[in-house]
Amino acid sequence: MAAVAALTSFSAFTAPHHDMHQMASADAPVYASQGIVKKADAQSVAIAHQAIPALNWPPMTMTFAQPATPVALKPGDAVAFTFRQTAGGYQLLSATPAK
């Protein structure tokens, strides 16, 4: 879990949110995966990601809400990313080029 926390480059509580439903709970688990960006804009990013065993999820494409300061991504980017569940869905926390 420390490795996942170390990868997290954005804290949902350090910046104001225009949509309170996107605010992540400090005690919500953080999950990590890798995938390919399919679509991205200032509000959301769609990622075709690998299986996430901790959630019993198969590989799939999902849309994640961008953080208050959007992560600069474009379709085709291979990324390692972290996210957490919020009341409104799933919030992207960080995304870095996949190795």
Secondary structure, 3 states (H helix, E strand, C coil): CHHHHHHCCCCCCCCCCCCHHHCECCCCCCEEEEEEEEEECCCEEEEEECCEHHHCECCEEEEEECCCCCCCCCCCCEEEEEEEEECCEEEEEEEEECC
